[in-house]
């Protein structure tokens, strides 16, 4: 998913480029040679020198200029945002800008249609449609494509941009208690108590000279000759 996040910015970037190009293309072409732009500018080609001018209808001119300014501002913001969020978290401005692109274009289409209808009624003309007889051009299609790419980039970025944060906790004694293992029975070493070696005979001492008398049955001290049986 991290690799996908590195390339999501391309979607709104392409959308901003397409919308920027659309500013130099007409929104509608009236055959055979009438090119109408969103900002109210029109161009008549063929038959000698081209004829240029702006909407003669103030209402349509206001709607066109307002929508053009809105789309230009949104395009600049989307272009910068797509470049500054490469490999980063998807910003919420992408979906907001996408809605503005689509909504602004719909407002232009509806506004010019309603404005032309009112203009016809005010001048006692047969109510007519602004878009009748014309061919919608790239300038009215590109904002839908660019807005869709911006919204799509936001959706993909949110679904693929969730990074699991690993929280490192210090190891506490409560989580990992130290257990004391009891020694196994087989491993218990019983201390051996050495038994005192007994002499094969009792050892006595002469009360007179202190000589050792090894034989308990001796009658006389081997040192001084004292009669031991006299005790």
C-alpha atoms as one frame of an Amber mdcrd trajectory, in Angstrom:
protein
   0.000   0.000   0.000   2.896   2.377   0.641   3.923   2.092  -3.032   0.407
   3.112  -4.123   0.584   6.199  -1.918   3.691   7.345  -3.758   1.784   7.648
  -7.046  -1.664   8.864  -5.979  -0.667  12.494  -6.465  -0.501  11.861 -10.226
  -4.319  11.712 -10.463  -5.031  15.267  -9.223  -1.909  16.502 -11.007  -3.213
  15.263 -14.368  -6.635  16.710 -13.535  -5.167  20.150 -12.879  -3.217  20.054
 -16.154  -6.327  19.120 -18.160  -8.363  21.925 -16.606  -5.551  24.424 -17.200
  -5.508  23.478 -20.889  -9.283  23.888 -21.084  -8.982  27.617 -20.334  -7.592
  28.068 -23.847 -10.313  26.029 -25.543 -13.964  26.955 -26.182 -16.831  25.617
 -24.122 -19.083  25.306 -27.158 -18.680  25.462 -30.905 -21.520  26.723 -33.056
 -20.967  25.416 -36.577 -19.428  26.385 -38.745 -17.080  28.972 -37.252 -18.359
  30.385 -33.935 -16.166  29.515 -30.915 -17.516  30.519 -27.506 -15.270  30.594
 -24.413 -16.293  30.368 -20.767 -15.114  33.841 -19.830 -17.481  35.391 -22.386
 -14.948  35.751 -25.156 -16.025  34.568 -28.603 -14.196  34.069 -31.852 -15.572
  33.966 -35.388 -13.106  32.429 -37.811 -13.196  32.187 -41.593 -14.298  34.667
 -44.210 -11.292  36.917 -43.973 -10.110  38.380 -40.675 -11.466  36.670 -37.532
 -14.029  38.533 -35.480 -13.541  38.660 -31.710 -15.632  40.036 -28.878 -17.425
  39.277 -25.622 -20.934  38.302 -24.637 -23.380  41.069 -25.474 -25.531  39.730
 -22.630 -24.369  41.064 -19.212 -25.907  38.168 -17.267 -24.048  35.553 -19.269
 -20.853  37.559 -19.036 -21.064  37.714 -15.229 -21.746  33.984 -14.936 -18.901
  33.107 -17.303 -16.289  35.342 -15.666 -17.254  34.159 -12.142 -16.950  30.499
 -13.076 -13.666  31.099 -14.901 -12.107  32.807 -11.870 -13.324  29.995  -9.593
 -11.862  27.291 -11.806  -8.537  29.112 -12.195  -8.106  29.461  -8.424  -9.058
  25.830  -7.798  -6.707  24.642 -10.544  -3.734  26.473  -9.038  -4.485  25.078
  -5.577  -4.887  21.528  -6.892  -1.683  21.760  -8.919   0.370  22.884  -5.912
  -1.318  20.444  -3.537  -0.654  17.465  -5.802   3.056  18.280  -5.943   3.447
  18.944  -2.222   1.693  15.728  -1.148   3.753  13.212  -3.073   4.087  10.132
  -0.882   2.236  11.845   1.967  -1.200  11.667   3.507  -4.016  12.502   1.101
  -5.390  15.991   1.943  -9.107  16.646   2.244  -8.760  19.578  -0.140  -8.671
  17.164  -3.077 -12.273  16.087  -2.646 -13.336  19.690  -1.936 -11.636  20.937
  -5.097 -13.135  18.098  -7.125 -16.617  19.084  -5.964 -15.925  22.724  -6.830
 -14.768  21.811 -10.337 -17.856  19.746 -11.063 -20.244  22.081  -9.245 -18.795
  25.196 -10.862 -19.159  23.730 -14.339 -22.746  22.659 -13.678 -23.463  26.157
 -12.401 -22.034  27.614 -15.618 -24.129  25.317 -17.805 -27.316  26.029 -15.861
 -26.517  29.733 -15.473 -25.954  30.357 -19.161 -29.083  28.408 -20.043 -31.233
  30.328 -17.567 -29.603  33.659 -18.410 -30.150  33.246 -22.124 -33.763  32.244
 -21.523 -34.410  35.349 -19.396 -32.645  37.546 -21.940 -34.886  36.208 -24.695
 -38.009  36.868 -22.635 -36.924  40.405 -21.765 -36.331  41.277 -25.409 -39.597
  39.759 -26.581 -37.812  37.010 -28.381 -38.843  33.415 -28.692 -37.340  31.657
 -25.653 -34.316  29.772 -26.846 -31.610  27.585 -25.392 -27.987  28.696 -25.243
 -26.747  25.164 -25.866 -29.103  24.390 -28.729 -27.349  23.875 -32.014 -23.904
  23.910 -30.455 -21.325  21.217 -29.736 -19.946  21.169 -26.176 -16.190  21.447
 -26.358 -13.218  20.485 -24.172 -13.532  23.459 -21.791 -16.862  22.206 -20.453
 -15.757  18.565 -20.303 -12.295  18.928 -18.703 -13.558  20.181 -15.294 -15.628
  17.018 -14.924 -12.610  14.863 -15.740 -10.248  16.846 -13.509 -12.731  16.938
 -10.626 -13.317  13.204 -10.944  -9.575  12.486 -10.855  -9.172  14.666  -7.772
 -11.993  12.895  -5.934 -10.706   9.499  -7.065  -7.244  10.335  -5.767  -8.701
  11.294  -2.399 -10.691   8.047  -2.132  -7.749   5.834  -3.124  -5.432   7.751
  -0.828  -7.699   7.284   2.174  -8.165   3.582   1.517  -4.486   2.917   0.858
  -2.908   5.487   3.162  -3.754   3.955   6.516  -0.450   3.308   8.196  -0.446
   1.033  11.220   1.487   2.726  13.970   3.431   0.372  16.200   3.432   1.603
  19.765   6.511   0.655  21.706   5.750   0.136  25.390   8.348  -0.345  28.084
   8.476  -3.851  29.486   7.072  -3.872  32.996   7.339  -6.499  35.677   3.562
  -6.814  35.778   3.413  -7.883  32.110   6.336 -10.263  32.333   6.610 -11.486
  35.977   9.805 -13.214  36.957   8.975 -16.759  37.939  11.192 -18.735  40.251
  11.411 -22.308  39.164  11.491 -24.897  41.865  14.398 -27.272  41.552  13.539
 -30.707  40.340  13.630 -33.596  42.749  16.346 -35.237  40.763  18.448 -32.101
  41.030  18.187 -31.767  44.819  21.511 -32.565  46.338  21.260 -33.968  49.833
  24.253 -32.932  51.892  26.178 -35.876  53.183  27.035 -35.680  56.836  30.273
 -37.337  57.564  30.127 -39.625  60.516  32.973 -39.329  62.966  35.275 -42.202
  62.762  35.424 -44.070  65.933  38.649 -45.317  67.216  38.807 -49.054  67.505
  39.579 -48.396  71.104  38.843 -45.767  73.764  41.492 -43.180  74.332  42.148
 -42.178  77.963  44.722 -39.992  79.531  46.802 -40.500  82.659  45.531 -38.250
  85.469  49.117 -37.795  86.694  51.265 -37.143  83.640  48.621 -36.750  80.919
  50.064 -39.556  78.816  47.668 -41.091  76.270  46.586 -44.526  77.218  45.405
 -46.266  74.051  44.206 -49.393  75.729  41.220 -48.945  77.963  42.094 -52.189
  79.741  45.622 -51.034  80.673  46.365 -51.157  84.396  49.402 -48.900  84.452
  50.302 -45.654  82.657  52.953 -46.284  80.031  54.510 -42.968  80.836  54.809
 -42.755  84.585  53.642 -46.191  85.668  50.730 -44.879  87.658  48.283 -47.562
  88.725  45.150 -46.710  86.700  43.007 -49.285  88.462  43.425 -47.494  91.732
  40.967 -44.759  90.537
